[in-house]
Amino acid sequence: MIKYLSTAFCVVHVLSGVNYAAKRKENTEEEMAYYRERIKQMFYHAYNSYLENAFPYDELRPLTCDGQDTWGSFSLTLIDALDTLLILGNHTEFQRVASLLQDTVDFDIDVNASVFETNIRVVGGLLSAHLLSKHAGVEVEMGWPCSGPLLRMAEEAARKLLPAFQTPTGMPYGTVNLLTGVNPTETPVTCTAGVGTFILEFATLSRLTGDPVFEDVARRALKSLWKTRSDIGLVGNHIDVITSKWVAQDAGIGAGVDSYFEYLVKGSIMLQDEELLSMFLEYDKSIKNYTKFDDWYLWVQMHKGTVSMPVFQSLEAFWPGLQSLLGNLDSAMRTFHNYYSVWRQFGGLPEFYSIPQGYTVDKREGYPLRPELIESAMYLYRATGDPTVLQLGRDAVESIEKISRVTCGFASVKDVRDHKLDNRMESFFLAETVKYLYLLFDPDNFLHNSGTDFEAGGPQGDCILGAGGYIFNTEAHPLDPAALHCCSRAQDERRELQDILLSLSEPFTNPQAQQSEEPGVARRAPMLSCPMQPFSTRFSIHGQVFSDNM
């Protein structure tokens, strides 16, 4: 009898636990849907405010309800927001804007443009929109994704940047005139990120178009930068691209350096490139040895390793997300919670935060609605499912709505201490901040695809695309690695066919001589076929930790 009662108690206890878990799951799904709707409303409040008050200028000025050009007069907010429209499910507006951009954006203009910003925002945004076009219901041209109007726009924009790479080192100038090239008086000093943040976009362009020049200049810049690291394995903040001399010798993971490290990791994944990964892992050892203290990352002198700035910068908040891609989840979570504690203190991340003093740094108290901590939350939640990470998303929605929402969009925070506002809404608010927030609360979004859904593409229509494993550039524009392999294979097949046709037109030679191989010449390995499985299962070639539900 006692045995029966104890068994019955256990059954009831287990069933009640199951009921509670089911109820909790239901509540969680309802809550996720609630925040998705809130975030959509945030996006359209900002997006419609831009269209009504600022288009065709680059950015919205939300306090005065007008617009301004900031990075080159490209209608930049529209380019940056294009793939976010699709991620939120708005196919109709994606199609309209994609067509509008083709009719209105002109790169043949007398404008001095940032090489770095034009690449990550314009080239990256157009490439992403091109690769997502079919998913958005756009009637793509034959041969897509290896051809298409948005791809041609991206290529045109990137060609305008190529003169900046014509330096003795191959490292690019920071600014280029889109009409005349590099100004003779242009400073040769460029930040580290401005040298090392091209491989994703430029390699994608080369693989899609068949023109190797873009990937070649990006790789040359990376290799030149790699050669300049100090004896203790660190790089500084600003470098002279003519002489390779370091002008600013502060080493860290934040402003001026951040996306260089990001692109080594993401480039290695997207291109299956072990050399890029080995570069990052060497840097990572030095970063841990010299800059990491109690799961914070400080700034140190690049040659000596001595602390130069004991501060946390908001741009560093991408680091936990990057660490999660490498499987370093415990370390990533500890650092994330350090950064999250700063958010809770102010309702946002100040640009600079003094770690010893536990407060903002003078003249660096602003929060321009940056995405980096939310970006890390998205990666970590996908990797761990930890609900404390999801709480950052809730906090971000509530604080941005409460502090930054104005009649015409969302305004940057001039000072996190008193929440005074600034008259600017950067394009990355719609490209990154809102996008990462939405993806954090949308586990079933097509970008999180684990390989169950896909679409056909390629010159013969036999490539598998959209099967997961998207790589986000540093402006949060997703790129599909499968498209690169698809187009590369097609180009190789065309070259092989040309070689065969050429050989048929040549005089007959001895078959035995044709079969012999020239000593010292390696046989060309067969090209990868279009991937038939999600890329997340293929990345194990690098020894990284991935799972199908990431």
N, C-alpha and C positions, 0 to 999 in steps of 0.2 A: 504493500500500500504506500509506504513511504517512498519507495522507488518510483511508483506510478506518479505520485504527487510531484516529486522533484522533476520527473520528466516533463509533466504537464507545465510546471512553472518555467522550465527552460524553454519549452515551445512558445508559451505566451510571451516570455521575455524576448526571445528572438524575433517573434512576429511583431511585437511592439517596436523593436528596433528597426525592423524592415519598414514598418509603416512610417516611423519617424524619418528614416533615411529617404523614403519615397516623397514624403511631404517636404522635407528639406530640399530635395532635388527639384520638386515642383516650384517651391518658393524661389530657389536660385534661378531657375529658368525664367520665371516671371520677372524677377529682379533684373536679369540680364536683358530681357526684352524691354523693360522700362528704361534702362539706361541707354540702350540702342536708340530708342525713340528720342530721348533727351538729346543725345549727341547729334542725331539727324537734324533736330530743330536748331541746334547750335550751328551746324554747318550751313543750313539754308539761310539762317539769319545773317551770317557773315557773307555768304556767297551772293545772295540777292542784294545785299547792301553794296557789294562791290559792283555788280552789274548795273545797278540803278544810279550809283553816285561816282564811280571811278573808272569804269571801262571807257576807253581802251588803255588807260594808264597802267603802269605796272602794279601799283598797290593802292589800297583804300586808306584814306586818312579818316578814321572813324569819328573823331571829335568834331571835325569841321565838315564832314559828309562830302568830301571831294577826293580827288585822286592825285597821285604823283608818280613820276618815273624814278626808279631807284637803281635798277641793274641793267638798263639798256633799252627801254622802250619796246618791250616784247609783248605787252599785255600779260605780264608774267604770272599774275595770280590765276588767270584763266588756264595757262599751260600747267601750272603747278596743281590746280584743282581737278584737272581732267580725269585722271585715273581714280581720284577719290569719288567722283560722281558714280563711276561704275561699281566701286566697292560698296557704295551705299545702295546700289540697285537701280540707279537712274539711267537706263539705256538711252532713252529718248534725248535727254540733255547731253549725254556724252556724244551722241551722233551729231547733234546740232553744233556743239562747240568744236568738235573735230573738223567739221566742214568750215565753220567760221574762221578758225585759225589758218586754214589753208588759203583763205581768201584775203586775210587782213595782215598777217605777220610778214614782215620784210626784214631780212638780215643784211641787205645791201644798203646800209645806212652809215652815216658819218657819226658814229657813237663810240666812245671809249668804254669798253665792257670788261668786267672782271672775268678772267679766263676760268677761274674756279667756279664762280657762281653760275656763269652761263652754261658750263658743262653739267653741273649737278641738277640745275633747275630746268633749263631749256632742253639741252640734249637728252638728259635723263628722262624728263617728262614726256618728250615726244616719242622717244624709243619705247617707253612703257605703254603709252597710249596706242602706239602702232602694234605692239605685241598683244594687246588686250582687245584690239578692234573687233576681231571675229566674235569673241565672247560677248561683246556689246551689241552684236547684231548688225554691225557694219558690213556692207557687201564688199568684201575685200577683192582686190584684183588677183588675177591668176599668178601663181608663184609666191603668194604670201606664205610665210612671213619674210621671205627673202626680197620682197619688193613691196612698195606701197607709198602713198603720198606723204604720210607722216614720217616714214623712214627717210624719204628724200629731204624733207625739211630738217630732220635731225642731222643728216649728213651735211647739208648746206651750212647749218649753224656750226658744226664741228670744224668744217674746212676754214671757217673764218677765224678759228682759234689756232690753227696750225702754225701761222707765222710766229707765234709766241714761243714755240719750241725750237726755233732756229737760233740756238745759243751754243757756245763751245762745249758745254756740259750736257746739253739735251734737256736741262731743267728749264721750265717755261717762265717767261715773264708773268707778272701778276695781272697785267692789263694789256689789252690789244684793241686797236681801232678796227672796227668791223669793215671799214672801207679801205683804209690805207695801210693796215698792219701795225707793227709796233712803232710807237713814237720814238724818234731818236733820243729824246730826253727822258724816256721811261726809266724809272729806277730798276736796277737789277735785283733788288732785295725782295724775296718772296717768302711767305711762310711755308713751313714744311708740308702742311696739308695742301697748299696750293701747288706743290710739286707732285705729291704722291696720291692724288685723288682723281685719277682718270682711267684706270685700267678697266673698271666695270663698263662704263659707257663706251670707251674707245674700242675695247675688245669686242663688245657687242656689235658696234658699227662695222668693224672689219669682218667679223664672222658673217654678218647678215649681207653685207654688200660685196664681199670678196676683195675689197681694197685693204691691203695690210698696213697702209701708212698710219692709220689711227692707233692700232695696237702697237706698232713698232715704236712710235714716239712715246707712248705711255710707258712701255717697258724700259726704254732707254732712260727716261726720267727716273723711274724706280731704281734702276741699277746704279745710276749716278748718285742718287741720294743714299743708297745702301753703302756706297764706298766712303761716304763722309762721316759715318758714325764714329764716335770717340773710342778710345782704347777700352773703356768700360762698357761699350756697347749701347750708348745712348745717342740720340739726336737732339739738336737744339730746336729753337722756335722759328728763327728766320735765317735764311741763307742767301748769299750772293750767287745768282745763277750763272754768272760769268766766271767767277774765280773759284767757286765751291767753298768759300770761306764762310764760317758761321758768324752772323752779325749779332743774333740774340742766342745766348748759350744756355737758356733755361730749358731743362728737359722735364717733360711730364706727359700726361695723356689728354690734356684739355685743349683750350683754344689755340689754334695755329698748328696743332699736331694731330688732333683726334682722328680725323677721317683717313689719315695715312695708314694708321694701324688697322682701322676698320676695313680698308680696301685690300690690305694684304690677306686678311682672313677671308673676306667674302670673294675676293678674286681667286683665291686658291680653291674655294668651293665651286664657284661658277665655272671656272676653266679647268678644274681638276688638275691644278698646278702645284706640285709639291715644292717647287722652289719658292713660291710666294709664301707658302705656309712655313717653310723652314726659316725664312727671314723673320716672320712674325714671332716664331717660337724663340729665336735668339733674342729679339727685343724683349719678349715677355720675361725671360730670365733676368735681364738687367733691370727691367721695370720693377720686378718683385724684390730684387736685391737692394735697389737704391732709392726707390720712391714710395714703396708701400709701407705704411705704418698703421697698425691696428685697423686694417681693412679700409683705411683712407689712402689716397695717393697724393703725395706732395710734389712740389716742383723742386728740382735739384740742379746744381751746376753740372753740365753734361760731361765734363772731363774729370771732376773730382767726386761727384756724388754727394756733395754737401748741400744741405737744405737751403734753398734760396727764397722760396715762398711757401709758407705752411698754410696754403689755402686750398679750398675745394671750389672748382668752377662748375657752373651749371652744365657746361658742354661736356664735362667728364661723365655725366650720368648715363651716357651710352654704354659705358664699359661693362656693367653687369650683363647687359644683353649680349654683348660680344663674347664675354666669357661663357655664357650659356651655350653659344654655338660650338664651343670647344669642349663642352661637357664639364666645365669647372663650376658646378652648380652651388656647392657649399660656399666657396669664396664669393661667388657672384651674389648670393643671397645676403651674406653678411655686409658686403659693400652697399647693396641696394638699400638695406635697412638704415645704414648710416645716412645715405642721401635722403631717404624718405623722412628721417627725423628732422632734416632741415626744412623739407616741404611743410611738415606739420607745424613747425615753428612760425612760418610766415604765410602759409597759404600759397606758396610758389617757391621757386628756387631763385635766390639772388644770383647775379652773374658771378660774384666772388663771395666766399664765406670763409672767415678766419676760423680755422679749426681750433687753435689754442684759446681764442677768445669766445668762441661759440656765437659769433655775431657777424653781421654784414661788414664788408670792407668799404671804406669811404669812396664815394663816386662810382661804386659798382653794386648799387642796391637794386637795380632794375630787374624785372622779369618780363622779357618780350614774348611771353607765351611759348617758350621753347618746348620741344617734344621729347627731349632725350630720356628723362626719367620714365615717361609713359612708354616710350619705345622699349626700354629695358623691362618694364612691367609686362608688356605683351609677350616678349620672348620668355621671360621667367614663368609666367602663368601657363604658357603652352608647354613648357618643359616640366613643371612641377605640379600645377594645379593648386598651388598654395593660396588659400583664400586671403591671406594677409597682403598678397600682391594685388589682388583684385580691389582691395580697399583703397589703394592709391588711385585707381581709376575713379572710384566714387568721389574721393576727395577732390580730384582734379576737376571733375564735372561741376561739383558744387562750388568750388572756390573760383573757377574761371567765370562761371555764370554770375556769381555774387559780386566779384571784384571788377571784372573786365567788360561785362556786357553793357553796351550803350545803344542809343537809338540806331546808329549806323554801324552795326557790326560789333567787333570786340577790340578793345584798345590794349596796347602793351602797358605793363605796369612800370611806371617810372621809379617807384620806390616801394619795396615790399613792406617797409616799416609802417607807412601810413596809407598805402594803397592809392597814392596819387597816380594818375594815368598819363600816358604819352599819346600823341596824335599819330599813331602808326599801327597798322595791322600787317605784319610781314606775310609774304605769300606762303611761308612754311607753316603758318597756322592751319591752312586748309590742306596743304600737301602732306603734312606730317602729324601735327598735334591732334587734329580731329580724326585723321585716318587711324593712327595707332590706338586712340581711345576707342574708336568703333570696333576695330579688330580685336581689342582686348575683351570686349563684351559680345563678340560674335564668333563663337568657336566653330560654327558651321559655314563661315564665309568661304567662298570658292578659293581664296588665296591660301587657306589652310588645308587645301585638298591633299589627301594622302595617297592619291593615285586612282581613286575610284571613278573620277570623271576626267574626261580628256576630249580633245578635238583633233581633227586631222588638218594637216597643212603641208607646205612644201611644194616644190615645183611639180612633183608627181602626185601630190596629195596623199603621200604614204608616211608622213611623219606624225608622231604622237606629240601633241602640244597641250599645255595647260594641265598637266598631270601632277602638279605640285612641285615643291622645291623652289619656289620663287625666291630670288635674291633681291632685297631692297637696297637701292643705292642710298647715299647718305642724305638724300632729300625724300626718302621713303617711296621712291618710284620703283615698283616691282618689275623685275626682269625675269623672263623664263629661260633658264639655261638650255632647255630642250631645243629652242629655236636656233641657238647658236650651232649646235651639232647638226641639226637638220640642214641648215644652209651651207655649213662647211662641207658636209658630205656631198651636197649637190654640186658645189663648186669643184670639188676634187673629181667627181665623176665627169664633169664637163671637160676638165683638164686632161683626164685620162682618155676621154673620147677624142679630143684634139690630138693627143700624142699618137693614138692608134691611126687616125686618119692621116697624120703627117708621116708616120712610118710606112703606110701603104703607098704613099706617093714617092718614097725614096727607093733607090736601086736595091735589088735583092742582095741580101747578105747571107752568109753561112748561118744556118739555124743553130749549129753548135756554138758559134761565136756569140750569137744572141743570148744563148742560155748561160754563158759564162758571166760571172760577175766581176767587176773591177775590184781588185784588192783594196781594202780599206774603205770601201763605200758601203754604208749600211743599207740594208733593204728597207724600203719604206713600210712601216707597219700599216695594216689595214685601218681605215677610218672607222670610228665608232658609228654604228648604225643609229638611227633615231631611237632614243631610249623608250623602252616598252614598259618600264617600271618607274615608280616615283623616284626622283633624284635623291630623296632622303635615304633611300636604301643603297644608293651607289656611292655616297660620300665616305663610306667606311674605308675606302682605299687610302684615305689620309689618316686613318686611326682616330677620327673624331667620334664623339658620342652623339649619335642621332637616334631618334625613334620615329616611328611612323606617325605618332600623334603630335609631333612638334610643329 
